Amino acid sequence: MNEKIIMIIVCVVFALIISCKNYASGEDLKQNVKEQVKGFLDTKKEELTEGLKTSDQKFLQNLKN
């Protein structure tokens, strides 16, 4: 009887360890995706602001002419 209880406890401990690793791995993936999305959005924001600056400059040049 004691051997069965010890075996169950060992199995439960291994199951907890594996589930913790899976949870940590999932959190790492979420963080990685957040960083990639933030980088993408920052790049698009820079492209948009640069595009607006150049179009503003062209508009002002056309007004002067």
Phi and psi in degrees as GROMACS dihedral restraints (atoms count N, CA, C in turn):
[ dihedral_restraints ]
;  ai    aj    ak    al  type     phi  dphi    fc
    3     4     5     6     1   -64.2    20    10
    4     5     6     7     1   -34.4    20    10
    6     7     8     9     1   -65.0    20    10
    7     8     9    10     1   -38.6    20    10
    9    10    11    12     1   -66.1    20    10
   10    11    12    13     1   -40.8    20    10
   12    13    14    15     1   -65.2    20    10
   13    14    15    16     1   -43.1    20    10
   15    16    17    18     1   -62.8    20    10
   16    17    18    19     1   -42.4    20    10
   18    19    20    21     1   -63.2    20    10
   19    20    21    22     1   -41.5    20    10
   21    22    23    24     1   -63.9    20    10
   22    23    24    25     1   -42.5    20    10
   24    25    26    27     1   -62.7    20    10
   25    26    27    28     1   -43.8    20    10
   27    28    29    30     1   -61.7    20    10
   28    29    30    31     1   -43.8    20    10
   30    31    32    33     1   -63.1    20    10
   31    32    33    34     1   -40.7    20    10
   33    34    35    36     1   -64.2    20    10
   34    35    36    37     1   -41.6    20    10
   36    37    38    39     1   -62.7    20    10
   37    38    39    40     1   -45.6    20    10
   39    40    41    42     1   -62.7    20    10
   40    41    42    43     1   -40.1    20    10
   42    43    44    45     1   -62.8    20    10
   43    44    45    46     1   -40.6    20    10
   45    46    47    48     1   -65.2    20    10
   46    47    48    49     1   -42.0    20    10
   48    49    50    51     1   -62.6    20    10
   49    50    51    52     1   -45.1    20    10
   51    52    53    54     1   -64.6    20    10
   52    53    54    55     1   -41.7    20    10
   54    55    56    57     1   -66.8    20    10
   55    56    57    58     1   -34.7    20    10
   57    58    59    60     1   -66.3    20    10
   58    59    60    61     1   -40.5    20    10
   60    61    62    63     1   -63.4    20    10
   61    62    63    64     1   -42.6    20    10
   63    64    65    66     1   -64.0    20    10
   64    65    66    67     1   -40.5    20    10
   66    67    68    69     1   -64.1    20    10
   67    68    69    70     1   -44.8    20    10
   69    70    71    72     1   -64.6    20    10
   70    71    72    73     1   -38.8    20    10
   72    73    74    75     1   -64.0    20    10
   73    74    75    76     1   -41.7    20    10
   75    76    77    78     1   -64.2    20    10
   76    77    78    79     1   -39.2    20    10
   78    79    80    81     1   -66.3    20    10
   79    80    81    82     1   -38.4    20    10
   81    82    83    84     1   -62.5    20    10
   82    83    84    85     1   -41.6    20    10
   84    85    86    87     1   -63.6    20    10
   85    86    87    88     1   -41.9    20    10
   87    88    89    90     1   -61.1    20    10
   88    89    90    91     1   -44.5    20    10
   90    91    92    93     1   -63.6    20    10
   91    92    93    94     1   -41.2    20    10
   93    94    95    96     1   -63.6    20    10
   94    95    96    97     1   -42.1    20    10
   96    97    98    99     1   -65.2    20    10
   97    98    99   100     1   -41.6    20    10
   99   100   101   102     1   -60.2    20    10
  100   101   102   103     1   -42.5    20    10
  102   103   104   105     1   -65.8    20    10
  103   104   105   106     1   -40.5    20    10
  105   106   107   108     1   -65.6    20    10
  106   107   108   109     1   -42.5    20    10
  108   109   110   111     1   -65.6    20    10
  109   110   111   112     1   -42.3    20    10
  111   112   113   114     1   -62.0    20    10
  112   113   114   115     1   -42.8    20    10
  114   115   116   117     1   -62.6    20    10
  115   116   117   118     1   -42.2    20    10
  117   118   119   120     1   -63.1    20    10
  118   119   120   121     1   -45.1    20    10
  120   121   122   123     1   -65.9    20    10
  121   122   123   124     1   -38.4    20    10
  123   124   125   126     1   -62.6    20    10
  124   125   126   127     1   -41.6    20    10
  126   127   128   129     1   -63.1    20    10
  127   128   129   130     1   -45.9    20    10
  129   130   131   132     1   -65.1    20    10
  130   131   132   133     1   -36.3    20    10
  132   133   134   135     1   -63.8    20    10
  133   134   135   136     1   -43.4    20    10
  135   136   137   138     1   -63.3    20    10
  136   137   138   139     1   -43.0    20    10
  138   139   140   141     1   -61.5    20    10
  139   140   141   142     1   -41.0    20    10
  141   142   143   144     1   -66.4    20    10
  142   143   144   145     1   -44.8    20    10
  144   145   146   147     1   -67.4    20    10
  145   146   147   148     1   -36.2    20    10
  147   148   149   150     1   -66.3    20    10
  148   149   150   151     1   -40.1    20    10
  150   151   152   153     1   -63.2    20    10
  151   152   153   154     1   -39.9    20    10
  153   154   155   156     1   -67.0    20    10
  154   155   156   157     1   -38.8    20    10
  156   157   158   159     1   -63.4    20    10
  157   158   159   160     1   -44.0    20    10
  159   160   161   162     1   -68.6    20    10
  160   161   162   163     1   -37.7    20    10
  162   163   164   165     1   -69.0    20    10
  163   164   165   166     1   -34.8    20    10
  165   166   167   168     1   -64.2    20    10
  166   167   168   169     1   -41.7    20    10
  168   169   170   171     1   -64.7    20    10
  169   170   171   172     1   -41.8    20    10
  171   172   173   174     1   -64.3    20    10
  172   173   174   175     1   -40.3    20    10
  174   175   176   177     1   -63.4    20    10
  175   176   177   178     1   -44.5    20    10
  177   178   179   180     1   -65.2    20    10
  178   179   180   181     1   -36.7    20    10
  180   181   182   183     1   -66.2    20    10
  181   182   183   184     1   -38.0    20    10
  183   184   185   186     1   -67.4    20    10
  184   185   186   187     1   -33.1    20    10
  186   187   188   189     1   -68.2    20    10
  187   188   189   190     1   -36.8    20    10
  189   190   191   192     1   -68.9    20    10
  190   191   192   193     1   -33.0    20    10
